[in-house]
Amino acid sequence: MSYCAVGAGVVLAALGMVFTFTPDLLGQRVGAEQEAGKGPTARGFANARELPPGGPTPRTADGKVDLTGRYYPNRAGRMMTGTPGNWDRTLERQFDPAVTPQENEVFRPETKSKYQYPTPYGICAPGGTPTAITTQKTEHGPMELIQLPGKLWILTEFPQTIRYVPTDGRPHSKDPDVSFNGESVAHWERDTLVIDTIAIDTRMRNISVGATGDANAWTHSEQEHVIERFARPSKNYLTYQVRVEDPVVLMKPFVGVPHTWTLAQLPNDVWTEYLCTTNEETDFWKNVDPQWKHEYETRTGRFAPDAPGRGGRGQ
């Protein structure tokens, strides 16, 4: 299985070639939607369809929910976006805005020039917290979770990230080292794993944290605090919710709605290395099509969310 990224595709073309809510709600809300029906069938795409629950929630030997698995940010358990043809795009939906409307982030007016600007064209955005997960709204790539007693690894292919999270309930360090992933510690609230992260490098760009896409990206202050909640209401389904606090940049904490991810179903769906490198030739940028650059950074025209065949990564 091979993938390509919009960011990489743009460069090649130019070259001419989860706060306050009951933990159970996170799983119950999505579980109820699953039980309501088998879901739509994607037309013309290998008979892909919305996955059924698939069985009870897997558990470890000590009775905790086992989050281990490879998941896609949709309801089909496989890469979907980037595929041509007349198939049902609702398979990509991670939540129903009519049922759980998403309120976007609310910025302090004085922070616009410093913290709010699109991801520059041609930049390989580094992986980090929470962008490596949230950016999959437009990149559509997988996330892999590996859970062992007292620890969890979170892996994403693009941006390529390996994140270690102790899950034994320990507190944060008194003086944590700053990094793109930040310092994460986690504890269980019944069947929901709650990950608390601080000390995130201020160069870490928040993408699809609130409004979707690179055009709505924003940076943060040293006071940023991220809380993520992971639940697995059934074998095939994972839910993810993020809360971001930053009193310097935001008027109030941003609280995302629970987003649905589904367990990979194809037997050959395995980890794939993906690398992104920024072109180092300074003269290269003089030849970039200005219209292409503008559409990429603002997610308009050929890069608009509803553009035919539009997708962060294709299969």
Sequence and secondary structure as in RCSB ss.txt:
>XXXX:A:sequence
MSYCAVGAGVVLAALGMVFTFTPDLLGQRVGAEQEAGKGPTARGFANARELPPGGPTPRTADGKVDLTGRYYPNR
AGRMMTGTPGNWDRTLERQFDPAVTPQENEVFRPETKSKYQYPTPYGICAPGGTPTAITTQKTEHGPMELIQLPG
KLWILTEFPQTIRYVPTDGRPHSKDPDVSFNGESVAHWERDTLVIDTIAIDTRMRNISVGATGDANAWTHSEQEH
VIERFARPSKNYLTYQVRVEDPVVLMKPFVGVPHTWTLAQLPNDVWTEYLCTTNEETDFWKNVDPQWKHEYETRT
GRFAPDAPGRGGRGQ
>XXXX:A:secstr
   EEHHHHHHHHHHT    S HHHHHHHHHHHHHT    B TTSTT B     SS  B TTS B   EEEESSS
SSS  TT  SS  GGGG SS TTTS      B GGGHHHHB    TT      TTHHHHTHHHH   EEEEEETT
EEEEEETTTTEEEEEE S     SS   BSS EEEEEEETTEEEEEEE B TT  B SSSS SGGG B   TT E
EEEEEE SSSSEEEEEEEEE TTTBSS EE   EEEEE   TT             GGGGGGS HHHHHHHHHT 
GGGSTTSTT  SEE 
